Amino acid sequence: MDNITMSLGIYFEVKDAEIYGGEGTVGYAATIVDISLSGLQKADFTKYAESQKEGMAQFCHVPVEKVRVISRDECEENTD
C-alpha cells in the first residue's frame, strides 16, 4: 500500500489579475498535485492551502486578498 497516491486539487478565484484581463476581471485557476498515502498522513492541509493561495497571488501579481479558495464545483461552473 506504500505506492498509493491521490490527487489533491485546490481551486481559486483571482480578481483583477492582468493574466485574466486586468482590473475588474475574474479568473479561475487550480493547483493539482499527486500525494502519497504517507504524505497524506503527515500533511497539514490548512497550511498547504494557505501557501498555495499565496503562491497563486504571487504568480498572478495580485495581493493575496484578491485570491479566494473556492470549490471545484464553483470553478467548473465558471469555466465551462
C-alpha positions in Angstrom: 0.0 0.0 0.0 3.0 2.3 0.1 2.6 3.2 -3.6 -0.9 4.5 -3.3 -1.3 8.1 -4.5 -4.2 10.6 -4.6 -4.7 13.8 -6.4 -5.2 16.9 -4.3 -6.7 19.9 -6.0 -7.1 23.5 -4.7 -9.2 25.8 -6.8 -9.0 29.6 -6.9 -10.9 32.7 -7.9 -8.5 35.5 -8.8 -9.6 39.1 -9.2 -8.0 42.0 -11.1 -5.1 40.0 -12.5 -3.5 41.1 -15.7 -3.3 37.5 -16.8 -7.1 37.4 -16.8 -7.7 40.8 -18.3 -6.8 43.3 -15.6 -8.8 45.3 -13.2 -12.5 44.4 -12.9 -12.0 40.9 -14.2 -12.2 37.5 -12.5 -10.2 34.4 -13.5 -10.1 30.9 -12.2 -7.2 28.6 -11.6 -6.2 25.3 -9.8 -3.2 23.6 -8.4 -3.4 19.8 -8.5 -0.7 17.6 -7.1 -0.3 13.9 -6.5 0.4 12.9 -2.9 1.3 9.6 -1.5 -0.5 7.8 1.3 2.3 8.5 3.7 2.2 12.2 2.7 -1.5 12.4 3.4 -1.0 11.2 6.9 1.6 13.9 7.6 0.0 16.7 5.7 -1.2 20.0 7.2 -3.8 20.8 4.7 -4.7 24.2 6.1 -1.1 25.3 5.9 -0.7 23.8 2.4 -3.8 25.6 1.1 -2.7 28.9 2.5 0.8 28.6 0.9 -0.9 27.7 -2.4 -3.1 30.8 -2.1 0.0 32.9 -1.5 1.8 31.3 -4.4 -1.2 31.9 -6.7 -1.3 35.6 -5.7 2.4 35.9 -6.5 2.0 34.1 -9.8 -0.8 36.4 -10.8 0.9 39.6 -9.4 -2.0 40.5 -7.2 -2.4 40.9 -3.4 -3.4 37.7 -1.6 -6.7 39.4 -0.7 -7.6 39.2 -4.4 -7.4 35.4 -4.3 -10.1 33.2 -2.9 -10.1 29.4 -2.4 -13.3 28.0 -4.0 -14.8 24.6 -4.5 -14.2 22.5 -7.6 -17.8 22.9 -8.5 -17.7 26.7 -8.4 -14.6 26.6 -10.6 -16.1 24.3 -13.1 -19.4 26.3 -13.2 -17.4 29.4 -14.1 -15.0 27.9 -16.6 -17.1 25.6 -18.7 
